[in-house]
Amino acid sequence: MSNDPDATVLEVTDLVTRFSSERGTVNAVRGVSLSLERGRTLGVVGESGSGKSVLSRSIMGLMPGNASRTGSVRFQGEEILNLPSSELRRYWGQKMAMVFQDPMTALNPVMKVGAQIAESMRVHLDLSKSEARERTMALLEAVHIPEPHKRIDVYPHEMSGGMRQRVVIAIALACGPKLLFADEPTTALDVTVQAQVLDLLAEQQRERYMGMILVTHDLGVVASRADEIAVMYAGRIVERAPTRVLFREMKMPYTEALLAAIPKLEMASHTRLVAIGGRPPDLVNPPEGCSFSPRCPYAQDRCRTEEPQLIESPTAPGHFYAC
């Protein structure tokens, strides 16, 4: 833990995010608290529908009109939860940025990639067209895109999936944010390109001393990439610990199930993957007690009536679990 008062880039306290829908209120994020220092990576892991991507967007304020939020989100000590969009825009890009999972939807298909990278710099940093182009070339080089002087003037469809994701990363880094969200940044990329993109994110984080929240459904992705891991289920953090501590002594059956679902190198080809039985809970009408109890092999009667609170392990300081 740093003694620098500016080291804590993000502090979230009891964040609740709800969506109104025809079926009722969707409780997407339920009382999440976390903090992150500059230069460190928090991995947020969970199945689709666990609330991890909504959490990132809630923190940034990228929410649709049917969403409501309560709690506290402090960026470098400043409360930003209730800021209007007009004020939040000065944070987006300059102070916090997001790498989205699908570069084809994140990029404008009829706009050259160089222009898309330069756009935010011209708006936020008040650069001239030539200055922005020069910095765009440097960014393309920083994210390891070959021949940046040629790539700057191509359209997204002229690049591979891995190259498009590098462009999305360059856009996110363009204005020098202190906090980077990477939301499933390797989806739809092959294994080799996935590793290259994750290496690139880690390299840029070190060079820029950013805080990073890496959102993924795959515990294997964050095993060697995150300083700390928060496991989400049904909108809550159900286990949180430094990475080595978590893998050494998992407390939550859901975390164990996520780990068991990762394919192993020693498996024979066509081996059936381990799946988590059942289905995630309905966030409009969640079950009583522990949300994971209908799928948990260890569930007892108490689990079906009493929702466990996040408590700290008596043997491992900093390891919290709700079981």
C-alpha positions as CSV (number, residue, x, y, z in Angstrom):
1,M,0.0,0.0,0.0
2,S,1.4,3.4,-1.0
3,N,1.7,6.4,1.3
4,D,1.1,8.7,-1.7
5,P,-2.3,10.4,-1.1
6,D,-2.9,10.4,-4.9
7,A,-2.1,6.7,-5.3
8,T,-5.7,5.6,-4.9
9,V,-7.1,6.3,-8.3
10,L,-10.6,4.8,-7.7
11,E,-12.7,4.1,-4.7
12,V,-16.2,2.6,-5.0
13,T,-18.4,2.2,-2.0
14,D,-21.7,0.3,-1.9
15,L,-22.5,0.9,-5.6
16,V,-26.0,-0.2,-6.6
17,T,-27.1,-0.1,-10.3
18,R,-30.7,-0.9,-11.3
19,F,-32.5,-0.9,-14.6
20,S,-36.2,-0.5,-15.0
21,S,-37.8,-3.0,-17.5
22,E,-41.2,-4.3,-18.5
23,R,-40.7,-7.3,-16.2
24,G,-39.7,-5.1,-13.2
25,T,-36.5,-3.8,-11.7
26,V,-33.2,-5.5,-12.8
27,N,-30.7,-5.5,-9.9
28,A,-27.6,-5.6,-12.0
29,V,-25.0,-4.4,-9.4
30,R,-25.8,-4.9,-5.7
31,G,-23.7,-3.1,-3.2
32,V,-20.2,-3.4,-4.7
33,S,-17.2,-1.8,-2.9
34,L,-13.6,-1.8,-4.2
35,S,-10.6,0.4,-4.5
36,L,-7.6,0.5,-6.9
37,E,-4.2,2.2,-6.8
38,R,-2.3,3.6,-9.8
39,G,0.0,1.0,-11.4
40,R,-2.1,-1.9,-10.2
41,T,-4.5,-4.3,-12.0
42,L,-7.8,-5.6,-10.6
43,G,-9.3,-8.6,-12.4
44,V,-13.1,-8.7,-12.4
45,V,-14.3,-12.2,-13.2
46,G,-17.7,-13.9,-13.7
47,E,-20.0,-15.5,-16.1
48,S,-22.1,-13.5,-18.7
49,G,-24.8,-11.8,-16.7
50,S,-22.9,-11.6,-13.5
51,G,-22.8,-7.8,-13.6
52,K,-19.1,-7.3,-14.3
53,S,-19.5,-5.2,-17.5
54,V,-22.3,-3.2,-16.0
55,L,-20.0,-2.5,-13.0
56,S,-17.4,-0.9,-15.4
57,R,-20.0,1.2,-17.2
58,S,-21.6,2.2,-13.9
59,I,-18.3,3.5,-12.6
60,M,-17.6,5.5,-15.8
61,G,-21.2,6.8,-15.9
62,L,-21.9,5.2,-19.4
63,M,-25.4,4.3,-18.5
64,P,-28.7,4.2,-20.5
65,G,-31.7,6.4,-19.5
66,N,-33.5,3.5,-17.7
67,A,-30.6,3.1,-15.2
68,S,-30.3,4.4,-11.7
69,R,-27.3,4.3,-9.4
70,T,-26.7,4.9,-5.7
71,G,-23.6,4.7,-3.6
72,S,-20.3,6.4,-4.1
73,V,-17.7,6.5,-6.9
74,R,-14.6,8.6,-6.1
75,F,-12.0,9.2,-8.8
76,Q,-8.7,10.5,-7.2
77,G,-10.7,11.6,-4.2
78,E,-13.5,13.5,-6.2
79,E,-17.0,12.2,-6.1
80,I,-18.3,11.6,-9.6
81,L,-21.3,9.4,-9.3
82,N,-23.9,12.1,-9.7
83,L,-22.1,14.4,-12.1
84,P,-24.1,15.2,-15.2
85,S,-22.9,13.9,-18.6
86,S,-21.7,17.3,-19.6
87,E,-19.2,17.3,-16.6
88,L,-18.4,13.6,-16.9
89,R,-17.1,14.1,-20.5
90,R,-14.0,15.8,-19.1
91,Y,-13.2,12.5,-17.4
92,W,-13.9,10.2,-20.4
93,G,-10.7,9.8,-22.4
94,Q,-8.6,12.2,-20.3
95,K,-8.8,10.6,-16.9
96,M,-10.5,7.2,-17.5
97,A,-11.0,5.2,-20.7
98,M,-12.4,1.9,-21.8
99,V,-11.2,-0.7,-24.2
100,F,-14.4,-2.4,-25.5
101,Q,-14.6,-6.1,-26.4
102,D,-15.7,-5.8,-30.0
103,P,-13.5,-3.4,-32.1
104,M,-15.8,-3.7,-35.1
105,T,-18.7,-2.0,-33.1
106,A,-16.3,0.3,-31.2
107,L,-14.8,1.7,-34.4
108,N,-16.5,3.8,-37.0
109,P,-16.4,1.7,-40.2
110,V,-16.4,4.7,-42.6
111,M,-13.7,6.7,-40.8
112,K,-10.0,6.1,-41.2
113,V,-8.3,4.7,-38.1
114,G,-5.9,7.6,-37.8
115,A,-8.7,10.1,-37.7
116,Q,-10.5,8.1,-35.0
117,I,-7.5,8.1,-32.8
118,A,-6.8,11.8,-33.4
119,E,-10.4,12.9,-32.8
120,S,-10.3,12.7,-29.0
121,M,-6.9,14.3,-28.8
122,R,-8.1,17.3,-30.8
123,V,-11.2,17.7,-28.6
124,H,-9.6,17.1,-25.1
125,L,-6.0,18.3,-25.7
126,D,-6.7,21.1,-28.1
127,L,-4.1,19.9,-30.6
128,S,-3.8,21.1,-34.2
129,K,-4.4,18.7,-37.0
130,S,-0.7,18.2,-37.7
131,E,0.1,17.7,-34.0
132,A,-2.7,15.2,-33.6
133,R,-1.5,13.2,-36.6
134,E,2.1,13.2,-35.3
135,R,0.9,11.9,-31.9
136,T,-1.4,9.3,-33.6
137,M,1.7,7.9,-35.5
138,A,3.5,7.6,-32.2
139,L,0.5,5.8,-30.6
140,L,0.2,3.4,-33.5
141,E,3.9,2.6,-33.0
142,A,3.4,2.3,-29.2
143,V,0.7,-0.4,-29.7
144,H,3.0,-2.3,-32.1
145,I,1.1,-1.7,-35.3
146,P,3.7,-2.2,-38.2
147,E,4.2,0.6,-40.7
148,P,2.1,3.2,-38.9
149,H,2.7,5.7,-41.7
150,K,0.6,3.4,-43.9
151,R,-1.9,2.1,-41.4
152,I,-2.9,5.6,-40.3
153,D,-4.9,6.1,-43.5
154,V,-6.7,2.7,-43.7
155,Y,-10.3,1.8,-42.7
156,P,-11.1,-0.7,-39.9
157,H,-12.2,-3.4,-42.4
158,E,-8.8,-3.3,-44.0
159,M,-7.2,-4.6,-40.7
160,S,-7.2,-7.9,-38.9
161,G,-9.1,-8.4,-35.7
162,G,-6.0,-8.2,-33.6
163,M,-4.9,-4.9,-35.3
164,R,-8.4,-3.4,-34.8
165,Q,-8.2,-4.2,-31.1
166,R,-4.8,-2.4,-31.0
167,V,-6.4,0.6,-32.6
168,V,-9.1,0.6,-29.9
169,I,-6.4,0.4,-27.3
170,A,-4.6,3.4,-29.0
171,I,-7.8,5.4,-28.9
172,A,-8.3,4.6,-25.1
173,L,-4.6,5.7,-24.4
174,A,-4.7,8.8,-26.6
175,C,-5.3,11.3,-23.9
176,G,-3.2,9.7,-21.2
177,P,-5.9,8.3,-18.8
178,K,-5.0,7.4,-15.2
179,L,-7.6,4.5,-15.2
180,L,-8.2,2.0,-17.9
181,F,-11.1,-0.4,-18.1
182,A,-10.5,-3.4,-20.4
183,D,-13.9,-5.1,-21.0
184,E,-13.3,-8.6,-22.4
185,P,-10.5,-7.2,-24.6
186,T,-9.6,-10.6,-26.2
187,T,-13.1,-11.8,-27.2
188,A,-13.1,-13.4,-30.7
189,L,-9.3,-13.3,-31.0
190,D,-7.3,-16.4,-31.4
191,V,-5.1,-17.6,-28.5
192,T,-1.8,-16.2,-29.9
193,V,-3.3,-12.7,-30.6
194,Q,-5.1,-12.8,-27.2
195,A,-1.7,-13.1,-25.5
196,Q,-0.2,-10.3,-27.6
197,V,-3.1,-7.9,-26.7
198,L,-2.9,-8.7,-23.0
199,D,0.9,-8.3,-23.1
200,L,0.4,-4.9,-24.8
201,L,-2.1,-3.8,-22.2
202,A,0.3,-4.8,-19.4
203,E,3.2,-3.0,-21.1
204,Q,1.3,0.2,-21.6
205,Q,0.0,0.1,-18.0
206,R,3.5,-0.1,-16.7
207,E,4.8,2.7,-18.9
208,R,2.0,5.0,-18.1
209,Y,1.5,4.0,-14.5
210,M,-2.2,3.5,-14.9
211,G,-4.7,1.7,-12.7
212,M,-6.4,-1.0,-14.8
213,I,-9.6,-3.0,-14.3
214,L,-9.5,-6.2,-16.5
215,V,-13.0,-7.6,-17.0
216,T,-13.2,-11.2,-18.2
217,H,-15.2,-14.5,-17.8
218,D,-11.9,-16.4,-17.8
219,L,-10.0,-16.9,-14.5
220,G,-7.1,-18.1,-16.6
221,V,-6.7,-14.7,-18.3
222,V,-6.2,-12.8,-15.0
223,A,-4.2,-15.5,-13.3
224,S,-0.9,-13.9,-14.3
225,R,-2.2,-10.4,-15.3
226,A,-3.9,-9.1,-12.1
227,D,-2.6,-8.1,-8.7
228,E,-6.0,-8.7,-7.2
229,I,-9.1,-10.6,-8.3
230,A,-12.8,-9.8,-7.6
231,V,-15.2,-12.6,-8.5
232,M,-18.7,-11.4,-9.3
233,Y,-22.0,-13.4,-9.2
234,A,-25.5,-12.1,-9.5
235,G,-24.3,-8.5,-9.2
236,R,-22.3,-8.9,-6.1
237,I,-18.6,-9.5,-5.4
238,V,-18.6,-13.0,-3.8
239,E,-14.8,-13.3,-3.4
240,R,-11.9,-10.9,-3.5
241,A,-8.2,-11.5,-2.8
242,P,-4.7,-10.9,-4.0
243,T,-4.2,-13.2,-7.0
244,R,-1.8,-15.6,-5.4
245,V,-3.9,-15.9,-2.3
246,L,-7.0,-16.6,-4.3
247,F,-5.5,-19.4,-6.3
248,R,-3.9,-20.9,-3.2
249,E,-7.0,-21.0,-1.1
250,M,-10.3,-20.4,-2.9
251,K,-13.2,-20.0,-0.4
252,M,-16.2,-19.6,-2.7
253,P,-17.6,-22.7,-4.5
254,Y,-18.5,-20.4,-7.5
255,T,-14.8,-19.5,-7.8
256,E,-13.8,-23.2,-7.7
257,A,-16.4,-23.8,-10.5
258,L,-15.0,-21.1,-12.7
259,L,-11.5,-22.5,-12.3
260,A,-12.7,-26.0,-13.1
261,A,-14.2,-24.8,-16.3
262,I,-10.9,-23.6,-17.7
263,P,-9.6,-26.1,-20.4
264,K,-6.3,-27.7,-19.3
265,L,-3.3,-28.2,-21.7
266,E,-2.9,-31.8,-20.6
267,M,-6.5,-32.7,-21.7
268,A,-6.9,-35.0,-24.6
269,S,-8.5,-33.4,-27.7
270,H,-12.3,-33.5,-27.7
271,T,-12.4,-33.8,-24.0
272,R,-15.8,-32.5,-22.8
273,L,-15.3,-29.3,-20.9
274,V,-16.6,-29.0,-17.3
275,A,-19.7,-26.8,-17.1
276,I,-21.3,-25.1,-14.1
277,G,-24.6,-26.8,-13.7
278,G,-27.9,-24.8,-13.7
279,R,-28.2,-21.2,-14.8
280,P,-27.4,-17.8,-13.4
281,P,-30.3,-16.3,-11.3
282,D,-33.0,-14.0,-12.5
283,L,-31.9,-10.5,-11.4
284,V,-35.5,-9.3,-11.4
285,N,-36.6,-12.0,-9.0
286,P,-33.4,-13.4,-7.4
287,P,-33.7,-16.4,-5.1
288,E,-33.7,-16.1,-1.3
289,G,-30.5,-16.7,0.5
290,C,-27.2,-17.2,-1.4
291,S,-27.8,-16.6,-5.1
292,F,-25.4,-19.4,-6.0
293,S,-27.2,-22.0,-3.7
294,P,-29.4,-23.5,-6.5
295,R,-26.2,-24.5,-8.4
296,C,-23.8,-25.2,-5.4
297,P,-22.8,-28.8,-4.6
298,Y,-22.2,-27.8,-1.0
299,A,-25.4,-25.9,-0.3
300,Q,-27.2,-26.4,3.0
301,D,-30.6,-25.3,4.3
302,R,-29.1,-22.2,5.7
303,C,-27.7,-21.2,2.3
304,R,-31.2,-21.1,0.8
305,T,-32.6,-18.6,3.4
306,E,-29.7,-16.5,4.5
307,E,-27.6,-14.3,2.1
308,P,-23.9,-14.6,3.2
309,Q,-22.1,-11.3,3.8
310,L,-18.6,-10.6,2.5
311,I,-16.2,-11.4,5.4
312,E,-12.4,-11.4,5.7
313,S,-10.6,-14.7,6.1
314,P,-9.0,-15.0,9.6
315,T,-6.0,-16.7,8.1
316,A,-5.4,-14.5,5.1
317,P,-5.7,-10.7,5.5
318,G,-7.2,-9.1,2.4
319,H,-9.0,-12.3,1.4
320,F,-12.8,-11.7,1.5
321,Y,-15.5,-14.1,0.6
322,A,-19.3,-14.5,0.9
323,C,-20.0,-18.1,1.8
